[in-house]
Amino acid sequence: MGEIADMIIIGVLCQTCGCFIEEPPGGYPRNCTHCEDDTD
């Protein structure tokens, strides 16, 4: 896969909008705080 896809898979980038997530990577795809608020 590409570098960006790999960063989404490990949790460095948001899986919805692709922005950088400030917290340490969790090892799994996740959403940034803005996208988490949109899904509630």
Secondary structure as GFF3:
##gff-version 3
##sequence-region A 1 40
A	DSSP	alpha_helix	3	10	.	.	.	ID=ss1
A	DSSP	alpha_helix	33	39	.	.	.	ID=ss2
###
